[in-house]
Amino acid sequence: MQNALLIGLSRQMTLERQMDVVANNVANANTNGFKADHSLFEEFLNSNAREDNFVGSDRRVSYVQDRGTYRDVGQGPMEPTNNPLDMAISGNAFFAVQAGGAERYTRDGKFTMNNTGQLVTPDGNLVLGTGGPITFQPTDHDINVAPDGTVTVLEGTAKTDSIRGKIKMVTFDDPAKLTKLGANLYTAGSANQQADTKSTVQQGYIEKSNVNSVGEMTRMVEVMRSYTAIANLLQQQSDMHKSAIEKLADVPA
């Protein structure tokens, strides 16, 4: 019975951590460019049962272990905003921004302009171009972003476009290796970075979260039900253990 209690406890511990992952997905269902996480489970074999009357496969004690999480890097739905500074990437690339003195990456293209004319994220991080930060002049208007990320404007009364830079888009050999930093930013981690030549920028759109809200809420209910079922099983095992001890105590010496 002790084995059953330990196995049930191992499952409850993994369910608790799985609930944290699901809850984080649900909390970010409306976060621009958010990528959902999912739990990975595996069988963990512990030492065999010690009594000789356990033969064959009955000697093996299998526990549950959450090996880690993996990230769903699939494209989220595109939402039109009609804001010329909003951008969404169609493809696997990431926007490069300057945050905390280092280059970071995001899929959130909800950009704006700071008081010095630089293109920034909602948190004030500079959006990087291939030649550095994108900076506009006070007389710039009719901002246009080409699919390849080239930013052009009409300056003052000019009739021809002026280039203000090209949005830097980078891709990684394994996006799942990117490390989340919070505030919708990633660091490269152990992933190898390279310039992207296949993805395109869609001006006036925002990429929404790829979280399936209905699926995540269903998964949350399943986790809660599993946790409750195991709690009931453990209570039954505990009652059986208690009953066995009481009956042994009543055996005449």
Disulfide bonds with the S-S distance in Angstrom:
none
